[in-house]
Every structure is written in structure tokens, then in C-alpha cells.
């Protein structure tokens, strides 16, 4: 009796599941969809459509099987992200019976469906969750922590009647001016304090001999005045 090829029914697997497909024994040759595997079994690490072609004394047989992922077993923490030093992130995963988060040191809980992360340095977080059917799913996210450059404060003194450029505007009066600086995703406060100095009048008396001159404010003077 010639062997009968049967890969079985389509498979719905857990996320990150591994399935070993078996074409059965008794065939002279095996050829799987990748074109390279020529053994009785094939290990499928990803969802997709798989087929095998076998040959025996009676001819050639083929069979196809589709492997898909149970949506309830999928976890997605999102894309890698940036935060500023001192900020927190909340991650939430639902639909599973148990959870394990790593690393636990910067999390408020390491076995809860929702956790708050407070990293002080850039950190890669991983969650592993198990559902009632025994499926174990994992996902990882990288959180890059940008350093806090601190708020900036500058003080400027100007003379009465003068002006200074502050945040794109000319200022000629005493006051405090504030602007927000956005650096990547972080915000910093830049404060500029402008102080108008009082006018100071000075009087100097200089004596010169007749026929001599003296430099006063860039000009030579030889007469009383």
C-alpha cells in the first residue's frame, strides 16, 4: 500500500510559536516549499503557507498547510521611543493570565498587565505573557532617555535709551522675558532678565596752559569751555 501524504489541518498557533510539519515516512523523496529541505519533517518558525511534494513508486503527491497566529496571543508594545530625563511611560497589555516584565528595577510592578516605567538611563523593556491556553508571547521596546540640560537664565544690562534683542524682539525697558526651547522631545525654559542702568553724570575739571591742548571726547581742545 503506497503511503498517503497528509500534513493535517491548518494550524492556528501562538505568537512566536514553532511547528514541526511531518509529511510521513515511506516516500522515496521529499521537497518542501523552500526548495532546499528534502527531509520528512520541516520546522516552521513563522506564520505562512507551507507545502511539500513527495514521490513514491506510484508517482508524486503534494499537500499544503496554512499556519496563522491567534490574534489574542499577539503583544505589541509599540515602536522604540524617546523620553526626557525624569519622565515616565505607561505600558499596558491585556488578555493574558500572567505577565512578567524585565528589567524590574525601574518598573512600579513586574507582574501586572499595566506598568509604569521610570528609567533614569536608556533601557530595553521586555514583557512575556501567558494566556489560558498556554501560549507564551513576548515583545520588546527600547526607551531612549535624553539627558536634562536644565533651564537657562541670563541677565543683561543696558544703558538708558539703548535696546537689546531678546527672543527676536528689541527690548529697551527693565523686565523678565521667558521662552520655551524644544530640544528633540524635551522642553526647557530660557529666562532673560533685562536691567536698564541709571544714567550717571560725571564732572571733571582739567587745567591746561595757554597755547596747549587736551583730548576731550576724541577732540583736541585748547580753549576754556
C-alpha positions as CSV (number, residue, x, y, z in Angstrom):
1,X,0.0,0.0,0.0
2,X,1.6,3.3,-1.0
3,X,1.9,6.0,1.7
4,X,-0.6,8.8,1.8
5,X,0.7,12.4,2.2
6,X,-1.2,14.4,4.7
7,X,0.1,17.5,6.6
8,X,-3.0,17.7,8.6
9,X,-5.5,20.6,9.1
10,X,-4.4,24.3,9.0
11,X,-2.8,25.5,12.3
12,X,-3.7,28.5,14.4
13,X,-0.6,29.0,16.7
14,X,0.5,31.2,19.5
15,X,2.6,34.2,18.7
16,X,6.3,33.1,18.5
17,X,5.1,29.5,18.1
18,X,7.2,26.8,16.4
19,X,5.6,24.0,14.5
20,X,7.2,20.8,13.1
21,X,5.4,19.6,10.0
22,X,5.6,15.9,9.2
23,X,5.0,14.6,5.7
24,X,5.1,11.0,7.0
25,X,7.5,8.2,6.2
26,X,7.6,5.7,3.3
27,X,8.3,8.1,0.5
28,X,11.3,8.0,-1.8
29,X,11.9,11.8,-1.8
30,X,10.6,15.0,-0.2
31,X,10.7,18.5,-1.5
32,X,9.5,21.4,0.7
33,X,8.5,24.9,-0.5
34,X,11.9,26.4,0.3
35,X,13.4,24.2,-2.4
36,X,16.2,23.1,-0.1
37,X,14.7,20.9,2.6
38,X,14.5,17.3,1.5
39,X,13.6,15.5,4.7
40,X,10.4,14.1,6.1
41,X,9.9,17.0,8.6
42,X,10.1,20.7,8.3
43,X,10.3,23.2,11.2
44,X,8.1,26.3,10.7
45,X,9.1,29.3,12.8
46,X,6.8,31.9,11.1
47,X,3.1,32.0,10.0
48,X,2.5,31.4,6.3
49,X,1.7,28.8,3.7
50,X,3.8,25.7,3.5
51,X,3.8,22.8,1.0
52,X,5.6,19.6,0.4
53,X,5.9,17.4,-2.7
54,X,6.7,13.7,-2.2
55,X,7.4,10.9,-4.6
56,X,6.9,7.2,-4.2
57,X,6.7,4.2,-6.6
58,X,3.2,5.2,-7.7
59,X,4.0,8.8,-8.5
60,X,4.1,12.3,-7.0
61,X,1.9,13.7,-4.2
62,X,1.6,17.2,-2.8
63,X,-0.1,18.9,0.2
64,X,-0.4,22.4,1.5
65,X,-0.9,23.8,5.0
66,X,-1.5,27.3,6.3
67,X,-0.2,28.5,9.7
68,X,-1.7,31.7,11.2
69,X,-1.2,33.4,14.5
70,X,-4.1,33.7,17.0
71,X,-4.6,37.5,17.3
72,X,-5.4,37.0,21.0
73,X,-1.9,35.9,21.6
74,X,-0.2,38.9,20.0
75,X,1.6,41.6,22.0
76,X,2.7,44.9,20.6
77,X,4.4,47.4,22.9
78,X,4.8,49.9,20.0
79,X,7.8,51.4,18.4
80,X,11.0,52.3,20.2
81,X,10.6,55.8,21.8
82,X,12.4,58.8,23.3
83,X,11.6,60.5,26.6
84,X,13.2,63.2,28.6
85,X,15.1,62.5,31.9
86,X,12.6,62.4,34.7
87,X,9.6,61.5,32.6
88,X,7.7,58.2,32.8
89,X,6.0,55.8,30.3
90,X,3.0,53.5,30.8
91,X,2.8,50.1,29.1
92,X,-0.4,48.1,29.0
93,X,-1.0,44.5,27.8
94,X,-4.4,42.8,28.3
95,X,-6.0,39.4,27.6
96,X,-3.4,37.2,29.3
97,X,-3.4,35.2,32.6
98,X,0.1,36.1,33.8
99,X,2.8,38.7,33.0
100,X,6.5,39.1,33.6
101,X,8.3,42.4,32.8
102,X,12.1,42.9,32.6
103,X,14.1,44.7,34.0
104,X,12.0,45.2,37.1
105,X,14.3,47.8,38.7
106,X,12.7,50.8,37.0
107,X,9.1,49.5,37.0
108,X,6.4,50.0,39.6
109,X,5.3,46.4,39.1
110,X,6.9,43.5,37.3
111,X,3.9,41.1,37.0
112,X,0.9,43.5,36.3
113,X,-0.9,43.9,33.0
114,X,-0.2,47.7,33.2
115,X,3.1,49.1,34.4
116,X,4.8,52.5,34.8
117,X,8.4,52.7,33.7
118,X,10.7,55.4,35.2
119,X,14.1,54.8,33.6
120,X,17.0,57.0,34.5
121,X,19.1,55.7,31.6
122,X,18.2,54.2,28.2
123,X,16.6,50.8,28.8
124,X,15.2,47.9,26.8
125,X,12.0,46.5,28.3
126,X,10.6,43.0,27.6
127,X,7.3,41.5,28.6
128,X,6.4,37.8,28.5
129,X,2.7,36.9,28.9
130,X,0.9,33.6,29.1
131,X,-2.7,33.0,28.2
132,X,-5.2,30.4,29.4
133,X,-4.2,28.1,26.5
134,X,-0.6,28.1,27.5
135,X,0.6,30.4,24.7
136,X,3.6,32.5,25.7
137,X,4.1,35.8,23.8
138,X,6.8,38.3,24.1
139,X,7.7,41.8,22.9
140,X,10.5,44.3,23.5
141,X,10.7,48.1,23.3
142,X,13.7,50.3,23.6
143,X,13.3,53.5,25.6
144,X,16.0,56.2,25.0
145,X,16.3,58.7,27.8
146,X,17.6,62.1,26.8
147,X,19.6,64.0,29.5
148,X,18.1,67.0,31.2
149,X,20.1,70.1,30.2
150,X,18.4,72.2,32.8
151,X,16.6,75.6,32.5
152,X,18.7,78.6,31.4
153,X,18.7,82.1,33.0
154,X,20.6,85.1,31.5
155,X,20.9,88.7,32.8
156,X,21.5,91.6,30.5
157,X,22.4,95.2,31.5
158,X,21.7,98.1,29.1
159,X,22.0,101.8,29.3
160,X,19.0,104.1,29.3
161,X,18.0,104.7,25.7
162,X,19.6,101.6,24.4
163,X,17.9,98.3,23.4
164,X,18.8,94.6,23.2
165,X,17.5,91.8,21.1
166,X,15.6,89.2,23.2
167,X,13.9,86.2,21.6
168,X,13.5,88.1,18.3
169,X,12.3,91.4,19.8
170,X,14.1,94.6,20.8
171,X,13.7,95.4,24.4
172,X,14.5,98.8,25.9
173,X,12.9,98.5,29.4
174,X,13.6,96.6,32.5
175,X,11.7,93.2,32.6
176,X,11.8,89.4,32.7
177,X,11.3,87.5,29.4
178,X,10.6,83.8,29.1
179,X,10.8,81.4,26.1
180,X,10.5,77.7,25.8
181,X,13.2,75.8,24.0
182,X,12.3,72.4,22.4
183,X,15.2,70.0,22.0
184,X,14.2,66.8,20.3
185,X,11.2,65.9,22.5
186,X,12.3,67.8,25.6
187,X,11.3,71.3,26.6
188,X,13.5,73.8,28.6
189,X,12.7,77.2,29.9
190,X,15.0,80.1,29.0
191,X,14.6,83.2,31.1
192,X,16.3,86.5,30.2
193,X,16.3,89.4,32.8
194,X,16.9,92.8,31.3
195,X,18.0,95.7,33.6
196,X,18.2,99.3,32.4
197,X,21.0,101.1,34.2
198,X,20.5,104.6,35.6
199,X,22.3,107.4,33.7
200,X,25.4,108.6,35.5
201,X,26.6,112.2,35.1
202,X,30.3,112.9,35.9
203,X,32.1,116.2,36.0
204,X,35.9,116.6,35.6
205,X,37.9,119.8,35.7
206,X,41.1,119.9,33.6
207,X,43.7,122.7,33.5
208,X,45.9,123.4,30.5
209,X,48.5,126.1,29.9
210,X,47.8,128.7,27.3
211,X,48.8,127.5,23.9
212,X,48.4,123.8,24.9
213,X,45.5,121.5,24.1
214,X,44.0,118.4,25.6
215,X,42.0,115.5,24.1
216,X,38.4,115.6,25.3
217,X,35.9,113.0,24.0
218,X,38.0,112.4,20.9
219,X,38.7,116.1,20.1
220,X,41.6,118.3,20.9
221,X,40.6,121.4,22.9
222,X,42.8,124.5,23.6
223,X,40.2,126.9,24.9
224,X,38.2,127.1,28.2
225,X,34.7,125.6,28.0
